[in-house]
Amino acid sequence: MYKKTRKNGAGDKEERIMGVAVNLDRPCTISESIMQSCKEVKSMREGRTPKRSLNDLFANIEKWSKEEEK
């Protein structure tokens, strides 16, 4: 695996801070999110949950953005 090397320690503190900030913003890891999405798609295909389209997603995004403006 490729590893970046530096002559001085500049940037190490920034990288740690950014790593912490990313962890605070995410409720779960990327792999957990992908697994959850796969479970949702499987559930939709099996008919246990209603199917959602891209138009549904856009409608929800518009609804959420209007709710945040209030």
Secondary structure, DSSP 8 states (H G I E B T S, - for coil): ------SS-TTHHHHHHHHHHHHHH-SS-HHHHHHHHHHHHHHHHTTSS----HHHHHHHHHHHHHHHH-
